Amino acid sequence: MHIPKPHRFWRIDPTFAAQCVAVLGLAVVAGLLIVLLDEREMRWKLLVAIPLLGVVLLALTAQKKRVLTTFFILSLQVDIYLRFLYGRAGSNEGIAVPLVVVAGAALLIWYVTAGRVRYFTWGGSMRLPILLLFATSLLSVATSSERFIGVTRIWHDAELYFLYWLTFNLVDSDEAFERIVRLLLVILATQSAIYFVQSRTGTTFDFMGDLSDAGSIPRPGGTVSSNPAGFTSFIMPALMITCAIAIAAGTLRSRGWMLCLLLLGTMAIGLSFTRAAWIGFALGFTTIVILGWRRRAISGRVAFAIAAIACIGVAALLPTMMTRVSEDYGALGDTPAAATLEERWGLARIAMAIIADHPATGIGPGAYAQIFKGYAQGSDQWLFTVHNEFLLRAAETGIAGATAFAVLLVMAFRIALRLTRGRPSLVSVTALGWCGALVALIWQMNWVPWIGWSYNAMLWVMLGLMDAAQRIAGNGTALTGDGRWLATRALSRRGPRQASHIPG
């Protein structure tokens, strides 16, 4: 009979010992870096501290892919960059490397070491418009007088493509899709809470510790932008997805927490006092209701209840909203609204003059800020970048570049529509929300400068997420995204039109 030897308390697991040595080594490295970076700006300290913390977490967990994926998605809301060649040739950005790209690179390294990168592809249905975008940008750089700025802009676009490509290949199962949707909802809750704090205190702050006054009527930008328009563009996809889930997932009682999140995001949109975002939200919500009703994916009672909640939020903010609407924007028109339209129309006229002079290749990616003032000589027009993304792209990369971008958005909408036709599931409901988000974002692109990093990064992550869902469905692989965390009691007894549960 074999009698096992008693376990000695001093016996050490080699794996645990290696982890302890790694953590201690990282602690020593962190201490040295803190000393070396003592005189550096906050962004340098954070860009060193955050990856070190991530390495420690990786060393202590067996779920490395899950940790890296969480870090990748949540870092979308951390507006921190490493900048190289800043200010060269008039560049306001230089070669910028955002934290989310660093997080994505770390996730890619894990795929390489795990031997799984060989399954990656270059993209799905979006490949052709993306290729056209890069082709028009490269041609524009070749003919531009601001080539260095054009190169930095192509680097910026390449980073956006990297986010799309990584997300596209990351989503290969129901679990991966559901995890990213969960994280998007976490981002919505986090940014909405931050926005309430900023609006209440009248102070804008970010992760670098910079503080600034948000104005007499506070209009901060969360931690993702310096202005409320950028903030609303960033949270709009997650907010519209939340709206679709809340409508399609069941009754008010069973989906109370989703309705609370929806109310939180809606109030944040209201507190932004950005009229383009208000109208965009209304258009997106209407799109979700109409399309969901036609797909028999929503409950009319819940849709009515959500509309009532939105009206309550509007009523609570109405006095301050009216103050925002009645602000004096100048003397260019008889009313503030007319003045605002006249200002934007003046900016559009400058852009159209540039397009008329450079219709084929434009003036170069990113070169608009250096050149457009020359087209406003002798005018008392308020001067700023044109508040229209399509005109800006046409001015910088030619009509072909603006067309390629429009094709990209149209194709994204087609993919979302195709996915809404499936049986009620997390994927189809997310696609429904994405349809509403695209409508809202396209509306905003016509009224605000769409040149910030964070909301463009969110857009490209969403493009990769939904393109991946379509790819797997097209390959015959079941990607239903049932989302058991969203499951509610069956509603099929109410009839086919009212049955709106997400099966689990």
N, C-alpha and C positions, 0 to 999 in steps of 0.2 A: 504494500500500500504506500503510495507516494504522499508524503507530508510536505506541503509547501513551506518554504522557509518564511519566517516572519519578515514582514516589510520593515525595512530600516528607514527611520524618519530622515536620515541624512542622504538617502539615495535621491539623486537629482535627475529629472527627465532632461535628456540632451536638447530636445526642442525648446523646452522652457528656458534652459540655460542660454541657448543661443538668442532667444528673444530678449532676455534680460540684458545680455551683453550689448545687443543692438540698441535697446532703449537707453542704456547708460552712455553708449557712444554718441547717440543723437543728443542726449542732454549736454554732454561736453561740447559738442559742435554748436549747439544752440547758445550755450553760454559764451563761447568765443565770438559767435556772430553778433550777439547782443553788444558786446564790447566794441566790435569793429563798426557796427552800424549806429553807434550812439549818436553821432552827429548827422546821420542821414535823415531824409524825410520819412514821414510815417508810412508811405506806400512801400518803401524798401523794407522796412521792418516787418510789415504785414505779409509782403510777398515772400519773405523768408520764414516767418513764424508759421503761417498757415500750411505751407507744404511740409514743414518739419512735423507739425501736429498730425498731418495726414499720414506721414510715414510711420509715426508712432502707433496710430490707430491700426494701420495695416499690419504692423508687426504683431499686434495683440489679437487680431481677429482672423478667423478662418474664412469669413465672408468678404474676401477682398474685392471681388467684382461688385458686390452690392454697395460696399462702402465707397468705392471709386465712382460708381454711377450716381450715388446720392450727392457726393461732393461735386461732380460734374454739373448736375442739373441745378442744385441750390446755388452754385457759384455764379449763375446767370445774374443774380441780383447784387453781386459784389462788384461795384464799378471801380476796380483797381487795375492799373496798367504798369507795365515796364515800358519805358519809352527810350528809343535809341535815335540819334540824329535829330533830336527835338529842335525845332526852329530853323533847321537848314533849308535854304532856298525859300524861306517864307512859310514853311510847313508848320501848321498848328498842332500836328500830332506826331510827326516823325514815324518811325517804325514802332508801332504800339503792339504790345503783347498783353491782352487782358487775362485776368485770372482764370476765366472759364476755359480759355485755350490751353493754359498750363494744366488745368484739371483734366481736360480732354486728352492732352498728350500723355498724362500719367495713366489714364484708362487705356489708351492705345498701347502703351508699353506693357501693361498687364496682358492684353490680348496677344502681343508678340511673344512674350515669355511663356504664355500658356499654349502657344502653337495654334491659336484660333484665328489669327489674322488672315490665313490663307483662304478662309471662307468669305472674306470681304469682297464686295463689288464696288464699282465706282459710282453707283447710283441707280435710280429707277427711272420712272417716267419723266423726272425733272431734268435728266441729263442734257437733253437737247437745248432747252432754253438757257440752262446754266452755261453750256458751252458757247451759246450765242452771246451771252452777257460778257464772258471773258474775251471773246473774239472782238467784240465792238470796243471794249475797254483798251485792249492791246493796240488796236488800230488807232484809237484816239490818242493814246500816249505817244505813238510814233509821230503824230502830226502836231503835238501840243508844244507850246512854248514853256510850259511848266512841267517838265518831264519828271523831276524828282517827286513832286507832289503826286503826279500820276502813278509813279511806282509805289508810293506809300498807299495810295488808294487801291491799287491792285492787290497789295499785301493784305489790306483790310478785307477786300472781297474774298481773297483766298482763305482767310481765317473763317469767314462766314460759311464758305463751302465746306471747310473742315468740320464745322459743327453739324452741318447737314449730313455729311458723309458718315461721320461717327455715329450720329443718332440713327441714321438709316440702317447701319450694320449692327448697331447695338440691340435694336428691337427685333428679336427672333422668336418670341414666344408670347403667350398670354401674360405670363408673369412679368416680363420685361415691359410690355405695354402698360400694364396696370400700375407698375411701380412708377413709371414716369408721370402718368396722370396723377397719381397720389402726390408726387413731389411738386407738380404744378399747382395743385390746390394748397399745398403747404406754402409755396411762394406767394400765392394770392393772400392767404391769411397773414403772413409775415409782413408783406409790403403794405397791406391795408392798415394793420396795427401801427406800423411805423408812421404811416401818413397821418393817422389820427393824432399821434404824439406831436409830430411836426406842426400840424395845423393848430393844435391846442397851444403849443409853446411859441408859435410864430417863428420857429427857427428851423432852418434846413441843415441837416448834418449827414455825413456819409461815414463809410468805414475807415476813412483815413483820418477822422477826427476833425475835419474842417467844419466850421460853423459859419452860418451867414443868416442875415435877417430875411424872413420870407415875405416881408411887405405888410402894408396896413391891412389888406385882406390876404392872409397867409396862403401862398400858392407854392408849396414846396414840390420836390420831385422824388420823394422817397429816397432810397439809396441807389437808384438806378439812373437818375437823370438830374440835371440842374433846373428843370422846369416841369410844370405839371403835364404839359402835352406829352413829353417823353414818358412820364410815369403812367399815364392812362394808356398809351400805346403798348407799354410793356405788360400791364396786367390784363389787357383786353382779352387775349386768347384764353387765359385761365378763367376769367370771369364769365365769358360766354360758354365755356365748357361746363362750369358750375351751374349756369343757368339751364343748360340743356339737361344735365343730370337731375337737377331739382324738379324740372317739369316732367321728365320721363320716368323718374324712379318710383313714383307712387304717391301716397297720401301725405298731407302736411304733417300728420302725427309721426309717421315713420321716417320722414325725411327732414325733421326739424333742424338737425345740425347742418345739413346742406343749405337749407333756407337761411340759417344764421350766417353762413359763410357768404351766401349770395347778397344778403343785406349789408354785410360788412364791406364787400367789394363795391356795391352800388353806392353806398354812402361815401366811399373814397372817391369814386368818380364824381359824385356831386360836389365834394369838398375841393376838387381840383379847380372848379370854376372855369372849366375849359369848354366853351360852347360846342366846339367840334366833337369833343368826347361825349357830351350829353346827347347830341343828335346821333352820333355813331352808335352809342349804346342802344338808343331807341330803335335804330334801323336793324342792328344785330338781333335784338330781342324779337322784333317783328318777323325777321327772317326765320328764326328758330321756331316761332309759333306756327307760322304758315307752313313751312316745310315739314315740321314735325307732325302737324295735323294731316297733311297730305300723305305722309308715310305711315300714318296711324301709330305713331310712336309716343304721343303725348296725351295727357289727360287735360281736357278742356277746363275742368274745375281747378286743377293745380295751376294751369297757366293763368287763369283769372286771378287766383290768390296771389301769385307772384307779381302780376301787374299791380294788384292792390298794394302789395308791400313796397314796390317801387314808387308808387304814388305817395305813400306815407313818408318815405325817405325824402322825396322831392318837397313835400309840404313842410317837413321839418327844416329843410335848408332854404326854403323859398325866400325869406327876407334877405339873406346874404346873397343868394343867387341874383335877386333883383338888383341889389347894389352893384354886383359885378356887371350885369347887363347895362346898367345906366351909367357906368363910368364914362368919363370924357376921354375919348381917344384922339382928339384933335379937332381941327376946324375944317377938315376937307369935305365934310358932308353936313346935311341938316340935322342928322341924328347920329349917335354913336355907332349904330349898326351900319349906316351909310358910310360913315368915315372909315370903319374897319374894312368894308368891302372895297372902297376906293383905294385904300392903302395896298391891299392885296392885289387889286387889279393893276395898280401901278407897278408892283414888283413883277407881275406876270408879263406886262408889256416889255419890261427890260429883258426878261428871259426870252420872249418871242423874238425880240430884235437880235439877240445872240444866235438863236436857232436859224433865223433867216440868213445870217451871215455865214454860219457854219452848219449847214443841214446834214452833211454826210458824216463827218467824224466828230463834230463838236469842238469845244475848246480844250478838252482834256479832263480826265477824271479828277475831281477835287479842285479844279482850277477856277471854279466859279467865283469864289470869294476874292481872288486876286484880280479878276478881269471885269466883273459886272459893273463896277462903279464907273468905268469908262463909258458905259452906255447910258449913264444918267446925268451927263453934263448939262448944266443949266436948269436942272429940275429941282423943285423943292420936295420931291418925293422922299419919304422915309426910306432909308437904304438898309437892306438886309437881304439875306439869301431868300430866293423866291419860295413862297409858302405853297409849293406844289411839287411833289416828288417826281411826277412824270415830266413836267416842264424842266425841272432841274436835270434829270437824266438826259433829256433831249438836247439841252444846252451843252452838257459836258461830254456826252458820248454819241451825239447825233440822234437822228430820228430812229435809226436802226437799234440803238441801245435802249431807247425808251420803249420801242416795240417789243424787244426781247424781254424786258422787265414785265410789261403788260401780259405777254404770253405766259410767263412764269406764274403770275397770279391767276390767270384764267385756268391754267392747267391744274394749279392747286385747288381751285374751286371745283373743277370737274372731278378730281380724285375724291374730294370730300363728298360730293353728291353721290358718287358711285358707292362709297362706303355706307352712306345712310340707307341704301336700299336693302341692306341685310336685315336679318331678324333682330329684334331689340336686344342689344348687348352693349357692353361698355364701349366697344369700337364704334358701333353705329351711332350711339348717343354722343360720343366724343366728336365724331365727324359732323354731327348735327351742330354742335357748339362751334366747331371750327368754321363751318359755313357762315354762321352769324358773325364770328370774329373777323373773317375775311371781309365781309361787307362793311363792318365798322372800321377796320383798318384802312381799307381802300378809300372810304369817305375821309378819314383823317389825313391820309396822304395828300388829299387835294387842298388841305387848309392849313397844315402846319409843316415846318421843315422836318423831314424824316431822315436826318443825317446822324443821329446818335447811335452809339454802339449797342447798348443793352436791349432796346426793343427790336433792332435789326437782328441781333443774336437770337432773341426769342422767336422771331418770325422764321428764321432758318432752322432752328431746332424743331419747330412745329412742322415745317415742310418735310424734314427727314422722318419725323414720327409718323405722319399720315402716309407718306410714300412707302414706308416700310410695311405698314398695315396692308396697303394695296398689293405690294409685292408678294407677301406671304399668301394672301387670299388668291392671287393670280396663279401661284404655284400649286394650288390645290391643298395647301396646308390649312387646317382649321385654326383661324385666329379669331375667336369669338369674343375674347375679352369679357367673359361673363361677369367678372368683378364681384366676387361674393361679398366683399365689404360694402357693396351698394345694394345687395339683394333686399327685396321687400316682399311682403306677402303677395300672393298671386292676385291679380285683378281681372283675370280672364272672364269671370262670371259677369262682369259689367258689359260684356259685348266686345266685338273685335275692335271697334273704334276707341273704346275707353281703356282697353288693355294696354297698359303702359309700363308694366314692371320690367326690370332687368332680371332675366332668369339666372338662377344660381344653382 
